[in-house]
Amino acid sequence: MSDNVNKPLHYTYSGVEVIDAIEAWKLNYRLGNVVKYVARCDHKTNAIEDLRKARWYLDREIEKRTNESLANFKGAQRDV
């Protein structure tokens, strides 16, 4: 019997539950969602939708890290 709250089938199709991997790898919210959507895309009805969601979260993470890098670079330039 499927339990869509505690053990949804699209999260538990293998020996590793996605949440356990995300927590073990200490991923932040955005990267955790990337892993979640990629891992389950072939186990739901619309793989393309889940891959687009993964890309959306990945783009957010890239934007955040780019902005942080630029801010750190500008801060380092002021200190020189």
C-alpha positions as CSV (number, residue, x, y, z in Angstrom):
1,M,0.0,0.0,0.0
2,S,1.3,3.4,-1.0
3,D,1.7,6.2,1.6
4,N,1.9,9.5,-0.3
5,V,2.9,11.5,2.7
6,N,5.6,9.4,4.5
7,K,6.8,7.0,1.7
8,P,5.6,8.1,-1.7
9,L,6.4,5.6,-4.4
10,H,8.3,8.1,-6.6
11,Y,10.7,8.7,-3.7
12,T,11.2,5.1,-2.6
13,Y,11.7,3.2,-5.8
14,S,15.3,2.2,-4.9
15,G,17.2,1.3,-1.8
16,V,18.0,5.0,-1.2
17,E,15.4,7.5,-0.3
18,V,16.1,10.9,-1.9
19,I,15.7,12.8,1.4
20,D,18.3,10.6,3.0
21,A,20.8,11.4,0.3
22,I,20.1,15.1,0.4
23,E,20.6,15.2,4.1
24,A,23.7,13.0,4.0
25,W,25.3,15.3,1.4
26,K,24.2,18.4,3.4
27,L,22.6,20.1,0.4
28,N,20.9,23.4,0.7
29,Y,17.2,23.9,-0.3
30,R,17.9,24.7,-3.9
31,L,20.4,21.9,-4.6
32,G,18.2,19.4,-2.6
33,N,15.3,20.2,-4.9
34,V,17.5,19.7,-8.0
35,V,18.4,16.2,-6.8
36,K,14.8,15.5,-5.8
37,Y,13.4,16.4,-9.2
38,V,16.1,14.7,-11.2
39,A,15.9,11.5,-9.1
40,R,12.1,11.1,-9.4
41,C,11.5,12.4,-13.0
42,D,11.3,9.0,-14.6
43,H,9.0,7.7,-11.8
44,K,6.2,10.2,-12.4
45,T,4.0,11.0,-15.3
46,N,5.7,14.1,-16.6
47,A,9.5,13.8,-16.6
48,I,10.0,17.0,-18.6
49,E,8.1,19.0,-16.0
50,D,10.3,17.7,-13.2
51,L,13.5,18.3,-15.2
52,R,12.3,21.9,-15.8
53,K,11.7,22.3,-12.1
54,A,15.2,21.0,-11.4
55,R,16.7,23.5,-13.9
56,W,14.7,26.3,-12.2
57,Y,16.3,25.5,-8.9
58,L,19.7,25.0,-10.4
59,D,19.5,28.4,-12.1
60,R,18.6,30.0,-8.8
61,E,21.6,28.4,-7.1
62,I,23.9,29.5,-10.0
63,E,22.5,33.1,-9.7
64,K,23.0,33.1,-5.9
65,R,26.6,31.9,-6.2
66,T,27.4,34.3,-9.0
67,N,26.1,37.2,-7.0
68,E,28.1,36.1,-3.9
69,S,31.3,35.8,-6.0
70,L,30.8,39.2,-7.5
71,A,30.2,40.7,-4.0
72,N,33.3,39.0,-2.6
73,F,35.4,40.2,-5.6
74,K,34.2,43.8,-5.2
75,G,34.9,43.6,-1.4
76,A,38.4,42.3,-2.0
77,Q,39.1,45.1,-4.5
78,R,38.1,47.7,-1.9
79,D,40.6,46.2,0.6
80,V,43.5,46.6,-1.8
